[in-house]
Amino acid sequence: MSAKKSYLDAIAPVIYPYVATEYGGLPFTFTDVYAKYTVESTGGNKANLFGFNFNDGVQFAGDKAINWQATGYGADFLVVPASSGTIIEGHLAQSTYFIESSELENRPRESQIDGFNGGLDFTYLLRKYDEFKYGLEFVGYHTLYQYTNTVGRTLDQEQNTTELGGYMDYKRQQGRWLVQPGLRLHNYGSLAIVRVEPRLGLKFNATEYLRFKLSAGRYSQNLVAANSDRDVVNLFYGFLSGADDLPSQFNGRPLNTKLQTAEHLVFGGEWNVVGRWTLELEGYVKRFNQITNINRYKLYDDIPVYEDQPESLRKDFMIETGLARGVDALVTYEDKHWYFWGVYSLGKVTRFDGVTTYAPQFDRRHNLNLLVAYKGDKDWEVNVRWNYGSGFPFTPIRGYYEQQTFTDGLGQPNMDYPYTTENGQMGILYGDLNSQRLPAYHRLDVTAKKNWQVSKTQRIEMALAATNVYNRANIFYYDTPRAKRVNQLPIMPTLMLSYAF
């Protein structure tokens, strides 16, 4: 069992007096509790019970804040019947995720997803190298979402969804080849759709030091990530399910399904270069045939008075297509004392919404992670980690204006609206969608640890660490109404002491 509580917002003025912000120091809080109970028996049988409760928050100026909460519990088990080549696994869990944001005045945002899932998996060891696996899984979740867009239109959705899936995988090794075909059937109850999804995995051991691999498959998803692409930095991550307020057409063709679908192809190789050095290269292409997104073009409520307006200006959701491609490279080295791990990713993601082709907010062209660790002979170690990421795209702000609704108390158009005397809200005039990039992110972290084995059952560990060693000003948040940038944490030395028994 573990429990963590942050008092950073209270003690930061004392420990980190050099951190001066308009929020009175460091306005971050968290409380994390996790518990797990494990039962094991002879023969490899095992069962786990677990539960967690995570609460995180950040308080901006005034009453502007973002709060996250995640709770859940569940169990899983593994059974190995005696004198049998079968392994039985099962799981059952329930969880809740909730986020609320009041960072933008008069534009509250909330999202909650409650879900449960369970399943059984059976693995049969057929021959020395062959394996057959199949299973069933059921999923159910309830989503609640409230969002107000930049022109004051509110999106409210509450949905209940159930899904039932089954799969079969066969793994066969023949000579230098490893072949793993698979098939998945998934029933989306709320959409009345049964989806058949073939999968394939291949691996070829060319030599003792060189291996090639490939995988491909069809995928689908009913859960929708509901984020705003108008925020310069997006901290609000909501979820929707079973979106049905969709246009009847996309890009001139009828919309025959409401399900999100994609096709993935991944290929690469592994190479033991020399000595203890290894290199892995992997390329991927992912085509998203249909993606559901919040309609950024919505100007009117979908009510009879506006039925003469195009669906693209009335519907809560819109359809997009997408393409992701890239290359990942991993280099590792390990011996008795030294460990090196380096990953570089080159990627590009584009989407088409029927009007324009753009880069989504998570499109990062370059990403580099380096880790160097040294482990001494007497229970001490030092590790250094550096991370670099090129800037994410964002939609620039061209200016601000006073926004008037020109509606009455019932939301109906009002030709006699007193715009000369009525106080409007602050409106934002945006530039081209995701046409600019944020500054690059990079940070250096250093940690030194020392362990003392007090007895066979007791251990003390002390660690001295520093986050953001060279004090890089990485952007965390952009206060749009005040046109003010808020950076992430500055250099933060930390001393940690733990006792285990």
N, C-alpha and C positions, 0 to 999 in steps of 0.2 A: 504494500500500500504506500502511496506517496501523496503528499499534499504540499502545494506551493501557494504562497500569498505574496503579492507584490505591494510594497509600501513606497515604491519609487517616487510617486507624486508627493509624498510627505517628507521623505528624507533627502530628496535630490538637492534642495537648497543647502543642506549641510555637507553632504558627501561630494556633490558636484556643483560648487558655488559658481564655477565659470560658465555654467549653462544658463543663460538668461533668455527666456522667451516671454512673449506677451501672455502666455498661459500660466505664468507663475512657476516656471521650471519645466519638469517633464510630466506631462499630463496623462501618463499611461498607467493602467492598472490591470491586474489579472489575478484570478484565483483558480487554480487547477487541482482537482482531486481525482485520483485514479486508484482503483483497487482490483486485485486479481487473486483468485484462489485456485490452486491446481491440485488435482488428485491423480496419482500415478499408481499403477499396479505392475506386477511382473508380467512379462510378455509384451510390453510396449503399449498397453492400454492407458489412455490419459483423458482427463476431462478438465476443462477450465470454466470458471465463472468470473465475469468481469463487469465493472461499472465505472463510469466517469462523469465528471461535471466540470466543464471548462467555461469560465467567464472572463471576457476581455473587454476593455473599453478605452476610449480616448476622448478627452474633454477639450474642446476647442474654446474659442472666445465666447463669452456669454453662455447661452443654453445650447450651443451647437455641440453635438456629440455623436459618436458612433459606438454602439454596443453589440457584442457578439455573445451568444450563449449556445453551448452544445452539451447535451446530456444523453446518456444512453446506458444500456446494460445488455448482457447477453451471455451465451454459453456455447461452447463447442466441445466436441469429443472425437477421439480416435480409438477405434477398436480393431485389434488384430486377432481374429479367431484362431485358436490353436489348431495346428496341423492343416492350415488352409493357406492358399495363395491369394487371399482376399484381404483388402484393407477397407474398412468402413469409416467414413468421416461424416460429421453432421454439425450444423450450426443453426442458431436461432438468436436473433438480436432485435432490439428496438432502440430508436434514437430520435432526438429532436434537435433541430438547428434553428436558431432565431437570430435575426439581425434587424436593428432599427437605426435609422439615420435621421438626424435633424440638422445636418451640416448646412443645408440650403434653406434659407428662410421661406416659409409658406410652401415648401415642397417636401413634406414628410415622406419617408420611404420605409417600408417594413416588408419582411419576408420570413416565412416560417415553413419548415417542412418536417412533418412527423412521419416516420416510416418504420416498417418492420420487414424483416426478411429471414428466410430459413431455407434449409436445403439438406439433401443427402447426396453423398458422393461414394461411388463404389469403384475400387481399383482391383483389377485382376492381373496377376503376374502369370502370363501364359507360358512363356518359354524363358530361356536364360536372359534374353534381351527384349522380349516383346511385352507390351503392356496395353491393356484395354481399360478404359475408364468411361463411366457414364454417371449421370446425376440428374436430379430434379431440383428446381429452385422456385420459390414463390416470393413475390415482392408486393408490398402494398404501401402506399404513402398518401398523405394528405398535405396539400400545399395551400398556403394563404399568402397573397401578395397584394401590396398596395404601393402604387408608384404615381407620382405627379411629374409630367414631362415639362419641358422648357416653355411651352405655351399654355400651361395651366390645366391641361387635360389629364384627368385621373384614370388610371387603370386599376381596376379591382378584380381579382380572380380568386376563387376558392374551388379546389378540385379534389376529388378522391379517385385514386387510380389503383388497379390491381393488375399484376402481371404473373404469368406462369411460364417457366422455361425449362427446357430439357436439352441435354447435350450428350454427344458421344465422341470420344477421342481414341485413336488407335496409334500406338507408337511401335515402330518396327525398325530394328537395326539389322542391316544386311551388308556385310563387308564394310566398306568405308561409308556407306550411306545410312543416314537416320531419317526415316520418313514418318511424318505425323499428320495424317489427314483427320479432319473432324467435321462435325455437323451440329448445328444448334437450331432448335425450333423455339420460337418465342411468341407467346400469345399476349397481345396488348388488349386487355379487357375493355378499357374505356374507349378505345378506338376501333374495336371489333376487327382487329388485324392479326393474322398469323404470319409470322415472318420466318422464312427458311434461309439460314446463313451458313454456307460452307466455309471451312477454314483449311489451310494447308501450311505445314511447316516442313522445311527440308534442311538437312545439314550434310556436308560432304567433307570428310577428313582426307584432304589431298595428300598431306604428309604428316609426319609426327609433329611438325611445327606450324602447319598451315591448315586452316579450316575455313570453309565457306558456308553461309547460311542464307535462307530465304524464307519468308512467310508472307501469306496473303489471306485476305478474307473479306467477307461482307459484314457490316455492323449496322446496328440501329439503336435508337434511343428515344424515349418519350419525355425525359426530363429536359427542361430548357433552362439555360443559364440566362438570367434576366438582369443584364447590366446596362448602365448608361454609357453610350459612347460620346456624350457631351461633357463628361467630367474630364478635366485635364489629367488628374490621377484618380483612378477608380478604386475607392475603398468599399463601395457597396456591392456585394455579390448576393443576388437573390436567385430564387429557383421557382420555376413554374412547371406544370405538368398538363398534358392533354389539352394544349391550346387549340380551341375550336373557332375562335373569332379571326379566321384567316380569309384572305381574298380568294375568290373563285378561280383566279388565273394568276400565272406568273410568267412574265416575259412572253406574253402572247399565247401561252398554251394552258389548257385546263389543269387545275390542281386536283389530282386523283387520289391523293393520300395526304394525311396530316402527320405522318411519321417521319422523323428525321433519319436519313440513311447515309451511309458512307462506304467507301471501298478503300482498303489499305494494302499497300505493297511495301515490304521492308526487305532489304538485301544488304549483305556485308560479309566481312571476313575477320578471322582472328589469326594473329601471327606472333609466334614466339621469336622475337627479333634476334636477340643475342643474350646469352647469360640469363639474368633474371628480368629482363625487359620484355614486356608484351605490348602489342598494338592491336586495337580493334577499330575497324572502320565500318560504318553502317550508313546507308542511304535510305531514304523513304519518300514515298509519294502517297498522299492521302487525298482522295477526291470526295468531297461532300456534296452529294447529289441534291440534298434538301436540308436546310437548316431553318429553324424557327427563331425569329428575333423580335424584340419590341419594335413597333413601327415608329421610327424616328420622324416620319413625315406626317403623322397624324395631326390634323388641325381641327376636326369636327367630331362631336359625339356621334355614335352610330344610332341615330334616332330618325324617325320619319321626316322631320323637318329638313334634314340634310341628305335625304336619299338620292338627290340629284347629283351629289358630289361623288367623285371617283372613290372606289373602295380603298385605294392607296392612301387617301386622306382621312378615312373614317375608321378603318379596322384597327384593333389594338395590336395585332401582330402582323408581321410580314415574312415573306419567304426569301431565302438567299441560297446561293450556291457558293462553294468554296474550294480552294486548292491549297494544300500545304506540301512543301517539299524541302528537303534539307539533307545535310550530312553531319554525322557525329563521329568524333575521333576520341578514343580513350587510350592513354599511355600509362602503364603502371610499372613500378619497380619495388621489390621487397627483398630484404635480407634480414639478418639477425637484429640489426640496429636501425636501419634506414627503411623508410617507406615513402614512395612518391606516387601520387595519383593526379593525373591531369586530364581534363575533358574540355574539348572545344566543339561547339555546335555552330553550324552555319545554316540558317533557315529562312524561309520566306513563306508568308501566308497571305493570300488574297481572297476577297469575297466580292460577290456581285449581287446587288439587291434589286436588280431590274432597272435601276436608274444609273448607278455608277459602280465602278470597280474600285475597291479601297483596301487598305491594310487594316485589319482589326487591331484593337488596343493591345493584344498580347503578341503581336508580330515583333519579334526581336531578331535582328539580323545576325548579331554575333554574341556569343556567350562563352566565357572561359573561366574554368575553375581549376585552381592549383592547390595542392596540399603536400607539404613536406613535413615528415615527422621523424624524430630521432628518439629512440628508446634506450636508456642507459642500463647498466648492469644491476643497479641497486634500486629498482622500483621507481624510477623517475623518467619522465619523458617531456619533450618539447615539440609542439607542432605549430606550423605557420600556414595559414590559409589566405589565399587571395582570390577574389572574384571580380570579374569584369563583365558587364552587360551593356551593349549598345542601347540607345534610347528607344523607348516605346513610342508609337505614334499617338498624337492627340489632335483634337480639333481646336484651332486657335480662336481667340475671342477678338472680334473686330471692334466692338464697342458696346455701350449700354444705352438703354432708352426707357422711358416710362411706358409700361404696358397696361392698356385698358382692355377690359373684357367685352364691353359693348353687349352685355346680356343682363337680363333681369334676375330676380332672386331664384327663379326656377331653371336658370340656365338657358332660357330662350333668347333669341336675338331681340335687342331693344333699340329701335331706330331713334328713340328719344333719350338715349343714354347721356347723362350730363358729364361728358368728358372734360369740359372746361373747369368743372369744380370738383369732380371726383378724384380722389387720390388713387393713382394706379400703383402697380407693383413694378419692381425693377425688372426689366426685360434685358436679355442678352442677345446680341447679334453675333452669330457664329460665322467663321470662315468655312473653307472647304473641309469636308469630312476627313479627319485624321491625316491632314496634309502636312503636318510638321512633326518633328521628333523631339522628345525630351532629352536633356543632357544625359550622357553616358553615366552608368552606375559602376563604381568600383570601390573596393574596401579591403583592408588588410587586418586580419585578426591573429593574435599570438596567444598561446596558452602554454603554461608550464605546470606539470603535475608531479607530486611526490606522494608515495604510499608508504604507510607504516603498518606492518602486520603485527598487531598487539598480541594476538593469540590465534589459535586455529579458527576461532569463530568471530573474531573482532578485527576490524580494519579501520584506519583513519586515513583520509585523503585530503591533501591541501592543494589548491590550485590558484595560481596567479595568472590573470588573463587581462588582455586589453583588446577592446573592440574598436574598430576604425582607428588604427594606430596613427595614421598620418592625417586624421581629422578631415576627411573628405566631406564636402557639403553635398550629400545626395538628397534629391527631392523626395519628400514623403507625401505631401498633400498640397493642393493649390486652392486657396480660399477665393473662389470665383467672384462672389459679390464684392469683396474688398480688393481683388486683384493682388493678392499677397501670397508669396511662396513660403511654405513651411518645410524645413529640412528634416531629415532623419537624425538619429542620435549622433552626437559628436564623439570624440575619443572618450572612452569610458573604461578606466582601469577597474578591475574587480578582484576581490579576494574571496575565495570559497573554501569552506571547511566542512567535511562530511564525516559521519561516523556510521559504520555498517556493522551489524551483528546478526 
